[in-house]
């Protein structure tokens, strides 16, 4: 981004010309009071500065900078306010596009800041043509006030000639004589912030548009800012009402005798008095003491005929003729109100800033809300995943705990195996069919099934078992049986007692040899309504194969079929 100077008719931009010859300074956006001073000085219509707006160093007096080292940019003082502007453009020739004539108003008025020469000169050179110019109004008022407060009136008279020159110099600034400096008695300079470029010089003479406050509303208020207009009108009200109220009580005396010198009000200087109030249109000498409430006295006074008079004289004559209140009284009484009103302007401006900040924040909040929504969706997905994992975990716990009853081993230590069942210890554990079991029978289509087997003990001289089969695809429970395996102590004789969900109970007996158990049905019973064909004989063989897998083979004879293999399944151990 190229940094450009925001001042009217200033074409300075970064990189142009000698490096470091011109520095650029941001508008004090966070200091609303000072910002208003800047905006008044810049005098751009319908324009609001942003953080990318700059003024170049050419619009500041030298004493606005605290230091300027060889290798450093200028450092602007925190209280600095721009004062040097060239608000009208003058072309150098026909069709020329010449650079704006840079005319430092302070030079035009003798280059003296903090002296009343310019001010009194302004007063001396006052004329209807100049007073009618709205651009010049605040200027004139400041000048007058400065003269009133800062210098003795006789001096004004003495310097009338030079003042006139200064005035002429001011008015050489095409159409307005805007940029200039004004000084108070304590040598403080103040920069006029009269309106800029709104009207042509001639039209502005008659069409003075600055309000009574002396601050043209358009000076720093974007169009449509009703609040600022309203506040601007308060200036007028404060002035006139104050004046009207205090007027009777103010003693009639020249101000320079009784009143201490005071500075021009920084924010309201020139604001209280305008040409339309009589002061600015008064003859030059009387500009020091004009009575705002008596407009009839001044407007018709032909400037060419006016002979500058000593200010004190003027003061006395004005007071005795028209008003018991001196101009200083007026200024003093109005200044407090003006300060207050100016602070309202600050509020106005900062509230506009706040509005844009609110918009910004609103966008951020909307963005964050969007992020929050997507985060909530992710959390919801995660929650459902956690739930599924929890279910799986619960299932695994059910499978892996051989003895779900906490009554048996509160200490969670496994019960010590009874030595009687030790020959069958190879059968202990939880087993899962792997691969799926294979079902056959002459009367049946071959089928597959899954089976989970638990064989455990609780310290008793027997094993507990359960066989639970499931459909391989649907996982629907199928055949189930459970029971006990007993060993005849000190023998390898084994009794296998089983109850089946088909309504069959049976006892099989046989022998255990090594890691193989062969048993055959000893007795079979069933419920009365058991499904036919009924099983009449059953044989089983368990063995632990060389791979450490458990195998079971079941054969049976029914009322319709001889002994034939019905099942074969291999299990892998899933617990230690
Ligand atoms: C020792 C245990 C078992 C006995 C005594 C037994 C007995 C029988 C009998 C008597 C039949 C009728 C056969 C026919 O209709 O001709 C039958 C059928 C069947 N058995 Fe078994 N069975 C046993 C274990 C199993 C197991 C573990 C499964 C595995 C899922 C199974 C699955 C079947 C199927 C699918 C049929 C055919 C449909 C049916 O009748 O329900 N059987 N079984």
Boltz pocket constraint, residues with backbone or C-beta under 6 A from the ligand:
constraints:
  - pocket:
      binder: B
      contacts: [[A, 439], [A, 441], [A, 443], [A, 444], [A, 447], [A, 448], [A, 449], [A, 469], [A, 470], [A, 478], [A, 479], [A, 504], [A, 532], [A, 533], [A, 534], [A, 535], [A, 538], [A, 554], [A, 556], [A, 558], [A, 560], [A, 561], [A, 566], [A, 567]]
      max_distance: 6.0
